[in-house]
Amino acid sequence: LHRFSERLSGRRIVIANEQDAVVEGFRYAAVWKPTHGFLARCKGLEVIFNLGAGVDALLQDRTLPNVPLVRIVNQDLRKRMTEYVVLHCLMHHRRQRALDDAQARCVWEADEQPAAAAVRVGILGLGELGQDAAEVLHRIGFQVAGWSRARKTVPGIRSYAGQGELNEFLGRTDILVALVPLTPDTQGILNRDLFQRLARDGELGSPVLINAGR
């Protein structure tokens, strides 16, 4: 409440109680996973702001008012996701699990580690989060490509778009990072058929999946 009040001086800001039968007189709602049916009781609502990147929880509410839905991706969320993606790409690339196992057994077994430039990372879902992760991975030196429904332009990142280019995208990918939102189009997208289309000729020996999305 304090943060909203600081930035919206002069406007009425209220923390709504989901137990109220009816909430009236509010034009905007900023929410994160509200109870289904609550927003339908907010009379006069004009816009819903979702306090995060994923709107799947809201879209599952069959009583959702027919008003614009705006998702919010803040810098902190974007950077934390990029940290997570880069961490796991590097753990596979630098064989960290194998090194941890060797350390636990008190033996020196240093596997050969290819240069990042020899490893092909594919970002499945080149939205706000995917683009940031792709740019950082590219700076590290990985060969990075992204796939999305509509073609995106990201410096240094090869962009694939639509179902017609999905096979080519998967066929050049050693590490697949899934960052697609949960929608009717993406439900079940990570399946055996998709995994079988990933590259088997890369430096890692076999493909890797990092599921950072929904």
Buried (B, 14 or more C-beta within 10 A) or exposed (E): EEEEEEEEEEEEBEEBEEEEEEBEEBEBBBBEBBEBEBBEBBEEBEEBBBEBBBBBBBBEBEEBBEBEBEBEBEEEBBBEBBEBBBEBBBBBBBBBEEBEEBEEEEEEEEEEBBEBEBBBBBBBBBBBBBBBBBBBBBEBEBBBBBBBBEEBEBEEBBBBBEEEBBEBBBBBBBBBBBBBBBBEEBEEBBEEEBEEBBBEEBBBEEBBBBEBBB
